Amino acid sequence: MFGGNVFGWTAEEATSFRLLDEFVDSGFNFIDTADVYSKWVPGNAGGESETIIGKWLKLSGKRDKVLIATKVGMELSPEKKGLSSAYISAAVEASLQRLQTDYIDLYQSHKDDPDTNLEETLEAYSKLVKAGKVRFIGASNYSRARLSEALHISERLGYPRYESLQPRYNLYDRQPYEAELEPLCLQMEVGVIPYYSLASGFLTAKYRSKEEAATAKRAAALANYFDARGEKILSALLEVANEYNSTAARVALAWLQARSSITAPIVSATSTEQLHDILGSTELVLSPDTVQMLNHASS
């Protein structure tokens, strides 16, 4: 999946269009965004990523060639947040308008809303599915307990269920997904589309120290990975990359794709060179011994 968080942030409109064209022309079709992208950029209010994708959809005529996933729930303003029925109804219309489409393929709860009953949220989604505005729904950043509860409510009341989960998961960030969420997703056949698949770029091995990463756009997030365990993981990635005549990024993504519970990792790119590198991971098949070595290095 292509992560649209970079659109309107580290990739301006023209670059975003080129990346989307290249992604689809290379045979891929799933694009992930959110209404809150990229509110964190000075001068942005949120919705910038969806707007760019919408312009591209209209100009390219490729709506029928792609699956669009977006999210709702993160705070856009004090009165625009959460998963209440009223807010979801308003937020989906705004997303549809920005995306310039009649329907959203996968509409996701960006994070759990403890102030709203799960029944109310799922009923709101049910109405959107019946109206044809949403095809499927998914969850992001949910705990095992809340995801399990939501799945059982959907089954009991006949509502659409969360068909996918978007957790933070990569070769460094392995808990709590593996211990808590993965068994549930396998048991209930919930698709898993992890974000931070390359740990904010750490797993590309582009930066080898906090000092080198200090000027990166994601410097604050990157700083957390430079510890003894992180160094061990990078060393293992580079060793495998050399063995397979590949790159650290491809190896890190191939490790994810080798895990039976993972449907598709979400990865961003800001240049066609980066894009081709990460797409190459789909052609890299790691041996069981190599996967085990990476598991050990990151344990």
C-alpha positions as CSV (number, residue, x, y, z in Angstrom):
1,M,0.0,0.0,0.0
2,F,1.2,3.5,-0.8
3,G,1.1,5.7,2.2
4,G,-0.4,9.1,1.3
5,N,0.8,10.9,4.5
6,V,3.6,12.5,2.4
7,F,1.2,14.2,0.0
8,G,1.1,17.9,0.9
9,W,4.0,17.4,3.2
10,T,7.3,16.1,1.8
11,A,5.8,15.6,-1.6
12,E,4.3,18.6,-3.3
13,E,1.4,18.2,-5.8
14,A,3.3,17.6,-9.0
15,T,5.6,15.0,-7.4
16,S,2.6,13.3,-5.8
17,F,1.0,12.9,-9.2
18,R,4.2,11.4,-10.6
19,L,4.5,9.0,-7.7
20,L,0.8,7.9,-8.0
21,D,1.1,7.3,-11.7
22,E,4.3,5.3,-11.3
23,F,2.8,3.3,-8.5
24,V,-0.3,2.3,-10.5
25,D,1.6,1.8,-13.8
26,S,3.9,-0.6,-12.0
27,G,0.9,-2.8,-11.2
28,F,0.0,-1.7,-7.7
29,N,-3.4,-0.4,-6.7
30,F,-3.9,0.3,-2.9
31,I,-3.5,3.9,-1.7
32,D,-3.9,4.9,2.0
33,T,-4.6,8.3,3.4
34,A,-6.5,10.1,6.2
35,D,-8.5,13.2,6.6
36,V,-6.0,14.5,9.1
37,Y,-3.0,14.3,6.6
38,S,-1.1,16.6,6.8
39,K,-2.4,18.8,9.6
40,W,1.0,18.8,11.3
41,V,2.6,20.9,8.6
42,P,2.7,24.7,9.4
43,G,-0.1,26.3,7.4
44,N,-2.0,23.1,6.8
45,A,-5.4,22.3,8.3
46,G,-5.8,18.7,7.3
47,G,-7.3,17.2,4.1
48,E,-4.3,18.2,2.0
49,S,-3.5,14.6,1.1
50,E,-7.0,13.7,0.2
51,T,-7.3,16.8,-2.0
52,I,-4.1,15.9,-3.9
53,I,-5.3,12.3,-4.4
54,G,-8.7,13.6,-5.6
55,K,-7.1,15.9,-8.1
56,W,-5.0,13.0,-9.4
57,L,-8.0,10.7,-9.7
58,K,-9.9,13.3,-11.8
59,L,-6.9,14.2,-14.0
60,S,-5.7,10.6,-14.5
61,G,-9.1,8.9,-14.9
62,K,-7.7,6.0,-12.9
63,R,-10.4,5.7,-10.2
64,D,-11.5,2.2,-11.4
65,K,-7.8,1.0,-11.2
66,V,-7.2,1.8,-7.6
67,L,-8.5,1.1,-4.1
68,I,-8.7,4.2,-1.9
69,A,-8.4,3.8,1.9
70,T,-8.9,6.8,4.2
71,K,-9.5,7.4,7.9
72,V,-11.6,9.3,10.3
73,G,-11.4,10.1,14.0
74,M,-8.2,12.1,14.6
75,E,-8.7,15.7,15.7
76,L,-9.0,18.2,12.9
77,S,-10.3,20.8,15.3
78,P,-11.8,20.7,18.8
79,E,-15.3,20.0,17.3
80,K,-14.0,17.7,14.5
81,K,-12.8,14.5,16.0
82,G,-13.9,11.1,17.3
83,L,-16.2,8.4,16.0
84,S,-19.7,9.6,16.9
85,S,-22.4,8.9,14.4
86,A,-22.9,12.6,13.7
87,Y,-19.3,13.3,13.1
88,I,-18.7,10.2,10.9
89,S,-21.6,11.3,8.7
90,A,-20.2,14.8,8.3
91,A,-16.5,13.6,7.9
92,V,-17.2,11.1,5.2
93,E,-18.9,13.7,3.0
94,A,-15.9,16.0,3.4
95,S,-13.5,13.2,2.5
96,L,-15.6,12.2,-0.5
97,Q,-15.6,15.8,-1.8
98,R,-11.9,16.1,-1.3
99,L,-11.2,12.8,-3.0
100,Q,-13.6,13.6,-5.8
101,T,-15.2,10.2,-5.7
102,D,-18.6,8.7,-5.0
103,Y,-17.3,6.0,-2.7
104,I,-14.4,5.0,-0.4
105,D,-13.1,1.4,-0.7
106,L,-11.9,1.2,2.9
107,Y,-13.0,3.6,5.5
108,Q,-11.0,3.3,8.7
109,S,-11.4,4.4,12.3
110,H,-8.1,6.2,12.7
111,K,-8.0,5.5,16.5
112,D,-10.4,4.2,19.1
113,D,-12.8,6.7,20.6
114,P,-13.5,5.7,24.2
115,D,-16.2,8.3,24.5
116,T,-18.4,6.7,21.9
117,N,-20.1,3.4,22.1
118,L,-18.8,0.9,19.6
119,E,-22.4,0.1,18.6
120,E,-23.0,3.8,17.6
121,T,-19.8,3.8,15.5
122,L,-20.5,0.5,13.7
123,E,-24.2,1.5,13.1
124,A,-22.9,4.7,11.4
125,Y,-20.6,2.7,9.2
126,S,-23.5,0.3,8.4
127,K,-25.6,3.2,7.0
128,L,-22.7,4.4,4.9
129,V,-22.2,0.9,3.4
130,K,-25.9,0.5,2.7
131,A,-25.8,3.9,1.0
132,G,-22.9,2.8,-1.2
133,K,-20.6,5.5,0.1
134,V,-18.2,3.0,1.7
135,R,-17.4,-0.5,0.6
136,F,-15.5,-1.9,3.6
137,I,-14.4,-0.6,7.1
138,G,-11.2,-1.1,9.0
139,A,-9.6,-0.1,12.3
140,S,-6.3,1.5,13.2
141,N,-4.5,1.8,16.5
142,Y,-7.1,-0.4,18.3
143,S,-6.2,-2.6,21.3
144,R,-6.9,-6.3,21.1
145,A,-9.8,-6.0,23.6
146,R,-11.5,-3.2,21.7
147,L,-11.0,-4.8,18.3
148,S,-12.4,-8.1,19.6
149,E,-15.4,-6.4,21.1
150,A,-16.1,-4.5,17.9
151,L,-15.9,-7.8,15.9
152,H,-18.4,-9.5,18.2
153,I,-20.8,-6.5,18.1
154,S,-20.8,-6.6,14.3
155,E,-21.5,-10.3,14.3
156,R,-24.3,-10.0,16.9
157,L,-26.0,-7.0,15.4
158,G,-25.4,-7.8,11.7
159,Y,-23.3,-4.7,11.1
160,P,-20.3,-4.5,8.7
161,R,-17.2,-5.6,10.6
162,Y,-13.7,-4.2,10.7
163,E,-12.1,-6.2,7.9
164,S,-8.6,-4.8,8.4
165,L,-6.4,-3.5,11.1
166,Q,-3.7,-0.9,10.7
167,P,-1.2,-1.3,13.6
168,R,2.3,0.1,14.1
169,Y,4.5,-2.8,13.1
170,N,8.0,-3.3,11.7
171,L,11.2,-5.1,12.3
172,Y,11.9,-2.8,15.3
173,D,8.4,-2.2,16.6
174,R,7.2,-5.8,17.1
175,Q,5.3,-5.4,20.4
176,P,2.4,-5.4,21.2
177,Y,1.2,-6.5,17.7
178,E,2.8,-10.0,17.8
179,A,1.8,-10.8,21.4
180,E,-1.7,-9.4,21.4
181,L,-3.2,-8.4,18.1
182,E,-1.7,-10.9,15.7
183,P,-3.4,-14.0,17.2
184,L,-6.7,-12.3,17.1
185,C,-6.3,-11.2,13.5
186,L,-5.3,-14.7,12.4
187,Q,-8.2,-16.3,14.3
188,M,-10.8,-13.8,12.9
189,E,-9.2,-13.5,9.4
190,V,-8.7,-9.7,9.7
191,G,-6.4,-8.3,7.1
192,V,-3.3,-6.4,8.5
193,I,-1.8,-3.3,6.8
194,P,0.9,-2.1,9.1
195,Y,2.1,1.5,9.1
196,Y,5.7,2.7,10.0
197,S,6.8,-0.3,7.9
198,L,10.3,1.2,7.6
199,A,10.3,2.8,11.1
200,S,10.2,6.4,9.8
201,G,13.0,5.5,7.5
202,F,15.3,4.0,10.1
203,L,15.2,0.6,8.4
204,T,16.4,2.0,5.1
205,A,19.9,2.3,6.8
206,K,20.1,5.8,5.2
207,Y,21.1,7.2,8.6
208,R,23.5,5.4,10.9
209,S,23.4,7.8,13.9
210,K,21.2,10.3,15.6
211,E,23.5,13.0,14.3
212,E,23.1,11.9,10.7
213,A,19.3,11.8,11.1
214,A,19.1,15.2,12.8
215,T,18.2,17.1,9.6
216,A,15.6,14.6,8.4
217,K,11.9,15.6,8.3
218,R,11.2,12.7,10.7
219,A,14.2,13.4,13.0
220,A,12.2,13.3,16.2
221,A,10.7,9.8,15.4
222,L,14.1,8.5,14.1
223,A,15.9,9.4,17.3
224,N,14.1,6.7,19.2
225,Y,15.5,3.9,17.1
226,F,19.2,4.6,17.6
227,D,20.0,2.3,20.5
228,A,22.0,-1.0,20.8
229,R,19.0,-3.0,19.5
230,G,18.5,-0.7,16.6
231,E,22.2,-1.1,15.6
232,K,21.9,-4.8,15.8
233,I,18.9,-4.7,13.5
234,L,20.6,-2.4,11.0
235,S,23.7,-4.7,10.9
236,A,21.5,-7.7,10.2
237,L,19.6,-5.9,7.5
238,L,22.8,-4.8,5.7
239,E,24.2,-8.3,6.0
240,V,21.1,-9.8,4.3
241,A,21.0,-7.0,1.7
242,N,24.5,-7.8,0.7
243,E,23.8,-11.5,0.6
244,Y,20.7,-10.9,-1.7
245,N,22.2,-8.1,-3.7
246,S,19.4,-5.9,-2.5
247,T,18.8,-2.9,-0.1
248,A,18.0,-2.7,3.6
249,A,14.6,-1.2,2.8
250,R,13.6,-4.1,0.5
251,V,14.8,-6.6,3.1
252,A,12.8,-5.0,5.9
253,L,9.7,-5.0,3.7
254,A,10.3,-8.5,2.5
255,W,10.5,-9.6,6.2
256,L,7.1,-8.1,6.8
257,Q,5.6,-9.7,3.7
258,A,6.9,-13.1,4.8
259,R,4.8,-13.0,7.9
260,S,1.6,-14.9,7.4
261,S,-0.6,-12.4,9.2
262,I,0.5,-9.4,7.1
263,T,-1.7,-8.5,4.1
264,A,0.4,-5.5,2.8
265,P,2.7,-3.1,4.4
266,I,2.1,0.6,4.0
267,V,5.1,2.5,2.7
268,S,5.7,6.1,1.5
269,A,8.1,7.5,-1.0
270,T,9.0,11.0,-2.1
271,S,10.9,10.2,-5.3
272,T,10.5,7.7,-8.1
273,E,13.9,6.2,-7.0
274,Q,12.6,5.5,-3.5
275,L,9.4,4.1,-5.0
276,H,11.1,1.7,-7.3
277,D,13.3,0.5,-4.4
278,I,10.4,-0.3,-2.1
279,L,8.3,-1.9,-4.9
280,G,11.2,-4.2,-5.5
281,S,10.6,-5.8,-2.1
282,T,7.6,-7.6,-3.6
283,E,10.0,-9.6,-5.8
284,L,12.4,-10.5,-2.9
285,V,11.7,-13.8,-1.2
286,L,13.7,-14.4,2.0
287,S,14.7,-17.9,3.0
288,P,13.3,-19.3,6.3
289,D,16.8,-19.2,7.7
290,T,17.1,-15.5,6.8
291,V,13.8,-14.6,8.3
292,Q,14.8,-16.4,11.5
293,M,18.1,-14.5,11.6
294,L,16.3,-11.2,11.3
295,N,13.8,-12.4,14.0
296,H,16.7,-13.1,16.3
297,A,18.5,-9.8,15.6
298,S,15.3,-7.9,16.4
299,S,14.2,-10.0,19.4
